[in-house]
Amino acid sequence: MARKYELKRRAIRQDATRQKIVSAAVDLHCSVGPMRTSILAIAERAGVERPTVYRHFPTLDALHDASAARFRAANPFPDPGLWSEIADPEARPRRGLSEIYEFFDRLAPALWNILRDIEDTPSLQRIWAEHAADWDRMRETLAVPFNGSGVRRDRLDAALRHAVDFFAWRASRRHGLSNDDIVDLMAGMVRGL
């Protein structure tokens, strides 16, 4: 019985160490970006040695996957299912874009560091690709109230891709626009199609 108890305590300690490592990685990825985060920095922030990080995460992919999962669990994407209830082609994009821009605003420094590195690093693009379906669902939900096919539909899709793009939102904010201004701008662009 004592052996079983000791194994359970050891497993709990190992899980706690793993969670500290993941938390440290998320903190660093958010503050400096994944590509500027070293294993040594993660180990120091987690209060462990470098070999301990490698023992829990033998590859960078495993560490990045765990970090992305933790970040996503703590910061869920806006839910486009709620927008489906809005039939009005003016109101639906405004509601959806408002929620997306609130998400961007709340997480802007972290998203900048993470997405900048993902955009520039092919090995990290796999992580974002796993979330692309969520962004596609948001974009498709925003497009439902609009009719069109062929070139018009292609332009609508391009406009909505731009409207939900973090870097487009960030550029607009850097030019002094508020989230409401950006919603007006993007909704107007989509409506104009």
Backbone as CSV, one residue per row, in Angstrom:
resi,resn,N_x,N_y,N_z,CA_x,CA_y,CA_z,C_x,C_y,C_z
1,MET,0.820,-1.194,0.000,0.000,0.000,0.000,0.864,1.257,0.000
2,ALA,1.970,1.247,0.736,2.860,2.408,0.788,3.455,2.701,-0.585
3,ARG,3.792,1.648,-1.338,4.362,1.816,-2.682,3.380,2.516,-3.606
4,LYS,2.118,2.102,-3.549,1.089,2.697,-4.388,0.911,4.183,-4.036
5,TYR,0.934,4.496,-2.756,0.792,5.874,-2.301,1.963,6.720,-2.794
6,GLU,3.167,6.180,-2.722,4.368,6.901,-3.165,4.341,7.142,-4.679
7,LEU,3.887,6.153,-5.448,3.775,6.329,-6.900,2.764,7.425,-7.242
8,LYS,1.679,7.464,-6.486,0.668,8.485,-6.724,1.230,9.874,-6.407
9,ARG,1.945,10.002,-5.312,2.555,11.293,-4.954,3.580,11.710,-6.002
10,ARG,4.340,10.747,-6.506,5.331,11.048,-7.542,4.644,11.528,-8.815
11,ALA,3.569,10.884,-9.188,2.819,11.288,-10.387,2.248,12.696,-10.226
12,ILE,1.779,13.009,-9.041,1.246,14.349,-8.771,2.362,15.385,-8.884
13,ARG,3.539,15.080,-8.331,4.684,16.009,-8.425,5.113,16.193,-9.880
14,GLN,5.136,15.099,-10.645,5.533,15.197,-12.047,4.539,16.056,-12.834
15,ASP,3.258,15.854,-12.576,2.257,16.660,-13.266,2.386,18.132,-12.879
16,ALA,2.647,18.404,-11.613,2.823,19.792,-11.174,4.030,20.416,-11.865
17,THR,5.115,19.664,-11.993,6.300,20.168,-12.687,5.983,20.430,-14.148
18,ARG,5.305,19.508,-14.773,4.905,19.685,-16.177,4.062,20.936,-16.345
19,GLN,3.111,21.154,-15.461,2.250,22.332,-15.537,3.040,23.620,-15.330
20,LYS,4.026,23.605,-14.446,4.884,24.780,-14.254,5.673,25.083,-15.522
21,ILE,6.156,24.049,-16.187,6.909,24.233,-17.431,6.004,24.819,-18.510
22,VAL,4.811,24.281,-18.648,3.876,24.790,-19.661,3.505,26.237,-19.349
23,SER,3.241,26.547,-18.092,2.912,27.926,-17.714,4.053,28.874,-18.039
24,ALA,5.267,28.449,-17.751,6.434,29.276,-18.052,6.570,29.490,-19.554
25,ALA,6.358,28.440,-20.326,6.442,28.551,-21.784,5.380,29.502,-22.319
26,VAL,4.152,29.384,-21.831,3.077,30.272,-22.283,3.417,31.718,-21.943
27,ASP,3.865,31.953,-20.715,4.226,33.317,-20.312,5.294,33.905,-21.236
28,LEU,6.305,33.116,-21.534,7.386,33.605,-22.394,6.938,33.743,-23.841
29,HIS,6.165,32.803,-24.335,5.665,32.914,-25.704,4.821,34.178,-25.857
30,CYS,4.031,34.493,-24.839,3.187,35.689,-24.891,4.002,36.974,-24.768
31,SER,5.055,36.949,-23.994,5.804,38.185,-23.757,6.923,38.443,-24.758
32,VAL,7.541,37.382,-25.295,8.639,37.602,-26.256,8.454,36.828,-27.556
33,GLY,7.535,35.892,-27.585,7.300,35.087,-28.779,7.994,33.745,-28.689
34,PRO,7.452,32.740,-29.366,8.027,31.393,-29.305,9.470,31.317,-29.804
35,MET,9.795,32.072,-30.843,11.137,31.971,-31.417,12.199,32.656,-30.558
36,ARG,11.782,33.527,-29.664,12.727,34.193,-28.779,12.747,33.563,-27.385
37,THR,12.054,32.457,-27.259,11.984,31.747,-25.985,12.937,30.571,-26.010
38,SER,13.878,30.559,-25.099,14.830,29.443,-25.029,14.377,28.432,-23.976
39,ILE,14.867,27.230,-24.119,14.586,26.190,-23.110,15.157,26.617,-21.763
40,LEU,16.312,27.253,-21.776,16.909,27.739,-20.529,15.995,28.756,-19.855
41,ALA,15.439,29.685,-20.620,14.534,30.685,-20.042,13.286,30.029,-19.460
42,ILE,12.768,29.031,-20.160,11.600,28.306,-19.643,11.952,27.604,-18.340
43,ALA,13.097,26.928,-18.323,13.528,26.219,-17.116,13.691,27.185,-15.945
44,GLU,14.324,28.317,-16.198,14.521,29.296,-15.123,13.188,29.820,-14.607
45,ARG,12.284,30.144,-15.522,10.979,30.675,-15.106,10.188,29.619,-14.337
46,ALA,10.314,28.350,-14.725,9.574,27.273,-14.063,10.253,26.807,-12.775
47,GLY,11.496,27.226,-12.568,12.226,26.806,-11.365,12.723,25.372,-11.443
48,VAL,13.071,24.944,-12.666,13.588,23.588,-12.867,14.884,23.675,-13.682
49,GLU,15.536,22.545,-13.856,16.739,22.476,-14.685,16.347,22.180,-16.128
50,ARG,17.229,22.528,-17.054,16.954,22.265,-18.474,16.649,20.801,-18.759
51,PRO,17.400,19.851,-18.197,17.077,18.437,-18.477,15.650,18.054,-18.070
52,THR,15.128,18.727,-17.044,13.755,18.448,-16.614,12.763,18.866,-17.698
53,VAL,13.023,20.000,-18.327,12.156,20.441,-19.425,12.190,19.402,-20.534
54,TYR,13.390,18.964,-20.901,13.517,17.970,-21.975,12.897,16.624,-21.597
55,ARG,12.944,16.279,-20.331,12.353,15.007,-19.904,10.823,15.045,-20.092
56,HIS,10.224,16.191,-19.805,8.775,16.321,-19.967,8.376,16.603,-21.412
57,PHE,9.246,17.300,-22.142,8.963,17.683,-23.531,10.200,17.407,-24.375
58,PRO,10.322,16.186,-24.885,11.519,15.808,-25.629,11.719,16.582,-26.934
59,THR,10.625,17.182,-27.463,10.748,17.960,-28.701,10.116,19.336,-28.501
60,LEU,10.561,20.285,-29.293,9.948,21.611,-29.259,8.490,21.548,-29.701
61,ASP,8.195,20.676,-30.653,6.805,20.529,-31.091,5.897,20.133,-29.935
62,ALA,6.353,19.219,-29.105,5.546,18.783,-27.958,5.324,19.946,-26.993
63,LEU,6.362,20.735,-26.764,6.239,21.889,-25.879,5.323,22.943,-26.493
64,HIS,5.481,23.206,-27.793,4.621,24.192,-28.458,3.168,23.743,-28.460
65,ASP,2.926,22.454,-28.669,1.554,21.940,-28.654,0.917,22.126,-27.280
66,ALA,1.656,21.815,-26.236,1.128,21.962,-24.873,0.882,23.433,-24.547
67,SER,1.791,24.298,-24.982,1.627,25.735,-24.737,0.422,26.283,-25.482
68,ALA,0.271,25.886,-26.747,-0.866,26.361,-27.544,-2.181,25.892,-26.924
69,ALA,-2.216,24.647,-26.466,-3.437,24.124,-25.844,-3.771,24.898,-24.569
70,ARG,-2.761,25.202,-23.765,-2.990,25.964,-22.524,-3.481,27.374,-22.851
71,PHE,-2.828,28.022,-23.816,-3.222,29.382,-24.192,-4.662,29.400,-24.707
72,ARG,-4.974,28.441,-25.545,-6.314,28.370,-26.138,-7.368,28.089,-25.067
73,ALA,-7.074,27.228,-24.109,-8.035,26.928,-23.040,-8.293,28.164,-22.180
74,ALA,-7.270,28.952,-21.954,-7.412,30.155,-21.139,-8.028,31.317,-21.912
75,ASN,-7.951,31.255,-23.239,-8.413,32.364,-24.084,-9.219,31.820,-25.263
76,PRO,-10.424,31.326,-25.008,-11.195,30.737,-26.106,-11.542,31.779,-27.169
77,PHE,-11.574,31.317,-28.405,-11.938,32.182,-29.523,-13.404,32.588,-29.386
78,PRO,-13.792,33.704,-30.011,-15.212,34.055,-30.034,-16.040,32.919,-30.652
79,ASP,-17.276,32.792,-30.193,-18.147,31.705,-30.640,-19.088,32.183,-31.737
80,PRO,-18.834,31.795,-32.999,-19.698,32.247,-34.084,-21.094,31.627,-34.054
81,GLY,-21.287,30.594,-33.256,-22.615,30.004,-33.137,-23.632,31.020,-32.641
82,LEU,-23.193,31.946,-31.800,-24.087,32.976,-31.278,-24.490,33.975,-32.362
83,TRP,-23.636,34.156,-33.358,-23.932,35.107,-34.433,-24.962,34.541,-35.406
84,SER,-25.058,33.233,-35.459,-25.986,32.591,-36.401,-27.428,32.994,-36.161
85,GLU,-27.727,33.409,-34.946,-29.089,33.806,-34.601,-29.452,35.163,-35.203
86,ILE,-28.457,35.895,-35.720,-28.682,37.239,-36.263,-28.784,37.129,-37.782
87,ALA,-29.955,37.376,-38.331,-30.174,37.236,-39.773,-29.790,38.497,-40.545
88,ASP,-29.847,39.642,-39.891,-29.593,40.919,-40.560,-28.147,41.013,-41.052
89,PRO,-27.949,41.257,-42.374,-26.592,41.299,-42.922,-25.766,42.486,-42.429
90,GLU,-26.392,43.460,-41.808,-25.649,44.572,-41.207,-25.279,44.241,-39.761
91,ALA,-26.215,43.649,-39.035,-26.007,43.399,-37.603,-25.058,42.230,-37.344
92,ARG,-25.142,41.175,-38.162,-24.297,39.994,-37.905,-22.807,40.323,-37.993
93,PRO,-22.339,40.958,-39.075,-20.908,41.268,-39.110,-20.486,42.227,-37.992
94,ARG,-21.350,43.161,-37.656,-21.007,44.092,-36.579,-20.826,43.353,-35.249
95,ARG,-21.733,42.451,-34.952,-21.631,41.690,-33.698,-20.384,40.808,-33.712
96,GLY,-20.193,40.050,-34.809,-19.046,39.148,-34.894,-17.728,39.890,-34.851
97,LEU,-17.612,40.944,-35.644,-16.354,41.699,-35.671,-16.093,42.378,-34.334
98,SER,-17.139,42.864,-33.682,-16.962,43.461,-32.350,-16.362,42.451,-31.379
99,GLU,-16.879,41.227,-31.395,-16.359,40.200,-30.483,-14.928,39.799,-30.848
100,ILE,-14.659,39.695,-32.139,-13.302,39.349,-32.572,-12.323,40.446,-32.158
101,TYR,-12.707,41.700,-32.358,-11.798,42.801,-32.027,-11.621,42.956,-30.522
102,GLU,-12.646,42.642,-29.735,-12.481,42.617,-28.278,-11.458,41.538,-27.883
103,PHE,-11.547,40.384,-28.534,-10.587,39.299,-28.305,-9.179,39.774,-28.656
104,PHE,-9.025,40.387,-29.834,-7.717,40.907,-30.245,-7.213,41.943,-29.244
105,ASP,-8.089,42.854,-28.849,-7.695,43.941,-27.951,-7.210,43.402,-26.613
106,ARG,-7.943,42.436,-26.092,-7.600,41.853,-24.784,-6.254,41.138,-24.816
107,LEU,-5.921,40.536,-25.963,-4.726,39.705,-26.052,-3.666,40.268,-27.000
108,ALA,-3.780,41.536,-27.363,-2.937,42.108,-28.420,-1.441,41.864,-28.259
109,PRO,-0.822,42.170,-27.120,0.633,41.943,-27.042,1.010,40.473,-27.227
110,ALA,0.247,39.586,-26.613,0.544,38.156,-26.738,0.326,37.687,-28.177
111,LEU,-0.799,38.084,-28.772,-1.077,37.664,-30.145,-0.024,38.201,-31.110
112,TRP,0.419,39.427,-30.902,1.461,39.985,-31.769,2.720,39.116,-31.710
113,ASN,3.185,38.804,-30.508,4.405,38.004,-30.359,4.245,36.603,-30.942
114,ILE,3.120,35.996,-30.684,2.898,34.621,-31.142,2.677,34.568,-32.650
115,LEU,1.753,35.388,-33.156,1.420,35.333,-34.585,2.562,35.836,-35.459
116,ARG,3.323,36.803,-34.958,4.505,37.266,-35.702,5.461,36.102,-35.933
117,ASP,5.720,35.344,-34.884,6.641,34.213,-35.005,6.048,33.099,-35.859
118,ILE,4.756,32.861,-35.718,4.126,31.818,-36.530,4.192,32.186,-38.005
119,GLU,3.918,33.449,-38.309,3.944,33.878,-39.713,5.330,33.710,-40.324
120,ASP,6.370,33.923,-39.525,7.741,33.888,-40.035,8.432,32.536,-39.898
121,THR,7.777,31.559,-39.275,8.442,30.299,-38.968,7.597,29.113,-39.429
122,PRO,7.986,28.485,-40.536,7.188,27.368,-41.064,6.925,26.258,-40.052
123,SER,7.880,25.960,-39.185,7.661,24.865,-38.223,6.544,25.197,-37.225
124,LEU,6.289,26.473,-36.994,5.211,26.869,-36.081,3.865,27.006,-36.781
125,GLN,3.870,27.085,-38.089,2.621,27.283,-38.824,1.662,26.112,-38.648
126,ARG,2.190,24.947,-38.342,1.347,23.779,-38.078,0.409,24.045,-36.907
127,ILE,0.903,24.746,-35.900,0.077,25.037,-34.727,-1.099,25.917,-35.121
128,TRP,-0.836,26.963,-35.902,-1.921,27.851,-36.305,-2.879,27.147,-37.259
129,ALA,-2.359,26.274,-38.089,-3.215,25.553,-39.034,-4.286,24.746,-38.299
130,GLU,-3.963,24.264,-37.118,-4.939,23.506,-36.340,-6.120,24.383,-35.909
131,HIS,-5.887,25.699,-35.830,-6.949,26.620,-35.420,-7.605,27.314,-36.608
132,ALA,-7.085,27.081,-37.799,-7.615,27.741,-38.993,-9.082,27.394,-39.218
133,ALA,-9.475,26.196,-38.882,-10.874,25.799,-39.063,-11.801,26.669,-38.214
134,ASP,-11.351,27.056,-37.028,-12.162,27.930,-36.177,-12.353,29.298,-36.834
135,TRP,-11.268,29.844,-37.393,-11.362,31.145,-38.051,-12.168,31.037,-39.337
136,ASP,-12.059,29.906,-40.042,-12.887,29.697,-41.239,-14.365,29.686,-40.854
137,ARG,-14.683,29.031,-39.736,-16.070,28.968,-39.274,-16.593,30.363,-38.923
138,MET,-15.752,31.184,-38.310,-16.165,32.559,-38.001,-16.456,33.329,-39.290
139,ARG,-15.529,33.224,-40.227,-15.673,33.940,-41.498,-16.914,33.461,-42.257
140,GLU,-17.118,32.155,-42.312,-18.273,31.596,-43.012,-19.580,32.012,-42.349
141,THR,-19.599,32.072,-41.036,-20.799,32.503,-40.313,-21.112,33.964,-40.622
142,LEU,-20.072,34.786,-40.712,-20.280,36.193,-41.052,-20.788,36.353,-42.484
143,ALA,-20.433,35.436,-43.371,-20.797,35.537,-44.794,-22.212,35.065,-45.088
144,VAL,-22.821,34.278,-44.224,-24.116,33.646,-44.520,-25.194,34.633,-44.972
145,PRO,-25.364,35.799,-44.341,-26.462,36.677,-44.754,-26.298,37.300,-46.146
146,PHE,-25.139,37.135,-46.746,-24.869,37.780,-48.030,-25.073,36.800,-49.171
147,ASN,-25.704,37.285,-50.219,-25.903,36.475,-51.422,-24.749,36.725,-52.375
148,GLY,-24.601,35.845,-53.300,-23.591,36.064,-54.323,-22.885,34.777,-54.681
149,SER,-22.276,34.819,-55.842,-21.494,33.681,-56.304,-20.396,34.212,-57.202
150,GLY,-19.521,33.337,-57.596,-18.438,33.701,-58.502,-17.540,34.776,-57.944
151,VAL,-17.289,35.800,-58.747,-16.368,36.875,-58.363,-16.866,37.612,-57.127
152,ARG,-18.164,37.838,-57.048,-18.705,38.551,-55.881,-18.444,37.761,-54.597
153,ARG,-18.634,36.467,-54.648,-18.397,35.625,-53.475,-16.909,35.590,-53.126
154,ASP,-16.047,35.551,-54.139,-14.600,35.573,-53.902,-14.181,36.874,-53.223
155,ARG,-14.773,37.982,-53.671,-14.444,39.276,-53.057,-14.959,39.357,-51.627
156,LEU,-16.150,38.823,-51.396,-16.692,38.787,-50.035,-15.772,37.976,-49.132
157,ASP,-15.339,36.829,-49.617,-14.433,35.987,-48.828,-13.129,36.732,-48.535
158,ALA,-12.577,37.417,-49.536,-11.334,38.174,-49.332,-11.547,39.297,-48.324
159,ALA,-12.680,39.990,-48.427,-12.963,41.080,-47.494,-13.099,40.552,-46.067
160,LEU,-13.783,39.425,-45.908,-13.948,38.857,-44.566,-12.638,38.306,-44.023
161,ARG,-11.794,37.740,-44.884,-10.469,37.298,-44.431,-9.684,38.487,-43.880
162,HIS,-9.786,39.612,-44.586,-9.103,40.827,-44.134,-9.721,41.333,-42.827
163,ALA,-11.035,41.299,-42.743,-11.734,41.820,-41.569,-11.410,41.042,-40.300
164,VAL,-11.159,39.745,-40.412,-10.872,38.945,-39.211,-9.372,38.721,-39.007
165,ASP,-8.553,39.411,-39.758,-7.110,39.250,-39.669,-6.532,40.113,-38.540
166,PHE,-5.792,39.496,-37.648,-5.205,40.225,-36.526,-4.304,41.356,-37.000
167,PHE,-3.488,41.103,-38.011,-2.538,42.126,-38.464,-3.264,43.308,-39.102
168,ALA,-4.372,43.075,-39.802,-5.161,44.178,-40.351,-5.780,44.991,-39.215
169,TRP,-6.303,44.298,-38.212,-6.858,44.989,-37.039,-5.769,45.810,-36.362
170,ARG,-4.608,45.210,-36.167,-3.509,45.893,-35.481,-3.065,47.135,-36.247
171,ALA,-2.966,47.041,-37.570,-2.576,48.196,-38.375,-3.597,49.325,-38.210
172,SER,-4.866,48.980,-38.184,-5.913,49.999,-38.001,-5.802,50.650,-36.633
173,ARG,-5.536,49.855,-35.602,-5.362,50.413,-34.250,-4.133,51.324,-34.197
174,ARG,-3.086,50.921,-34.871,-1.863,51.739,-34.879,-2.083,53.072,-35.594
175,HIS,-3.084,53.119,-36.471,-3.417,54.368,-37.171,-4.465,55.176,-36.404
176,GLY,-4.716,54.788,-35.157,-5.570,55.579,-34.283,-7.044,55.234,-34.288
177,LEU,-7.441,54.177,-34.971,-8.852,53.816,-34.995,-9.221,53.011,-33.748
178,SER,-10.414,53.260,-33.245,-10.932,52.463,-32.130,-11.522,51.172,-32.703
179,ASN,-11.854,50.248,-31.819,-12.502,49.017,-32.282,-13.812,49.331,-32.997
180,ASP,-14.591,50.286,-32.466,-15.844,50.660,-33.119,-15.590,51.220,-34.515
181,ASP,-14.540,52.040,-34.650,-14.190,52.584,-35.967,-13.829,51.459,-36.942
182,ILE,-13.093,50.477,-36.445,-12.666,49.374,-37.312,-13.874,48.521,-37.705
183,VAL,-14.797,48.310,-36.777,-16.022,47.581,-37.105,-16.772,48.339,-38.199
184,ASP,-16.912,49.669,-38.058,-17.589,50.466,-39.088,-16.896,50.323,-40.438
185,LEU,-15.575,50.414,-40.429,-14.797,50.337,-41.655,-14.961,48.972,-42.337
186,MET,-14.767,47.909,-41.574,-14.828,46.566,-42.138,-16.259,46.177,-42.526
187,ALA,-17.226,46.525,-41.694,-18.620,46.218,-42.043,-19.022,46.987,-43.295
188,GLY,-18.560,48.218,-43.420,-18.837,48.993,-44.620,-18.211,48.371,-45.859
189,MET,-16.988,47.875,-45.713,-16.322,47.218,-46.843,-17.107,45.976,-47.290
190,VAL,-17.525,45.185,-46.320,-18.271,43.968,-46.638,-19.634,44.324,-47.237
191,ARG,-20.310,45.302,-46.655,-21.624,45.709,-47.157,-21.527,46.258,-48.582
192,GLY,-20.426,46.938,-48.888,-20.234,47.529,-50.205,-20.057,46.520,-51.329
193,LEU,-19.807,45.290,-50.970,-19.647,44.261,-51.983,-20.989,43.780,-52.479
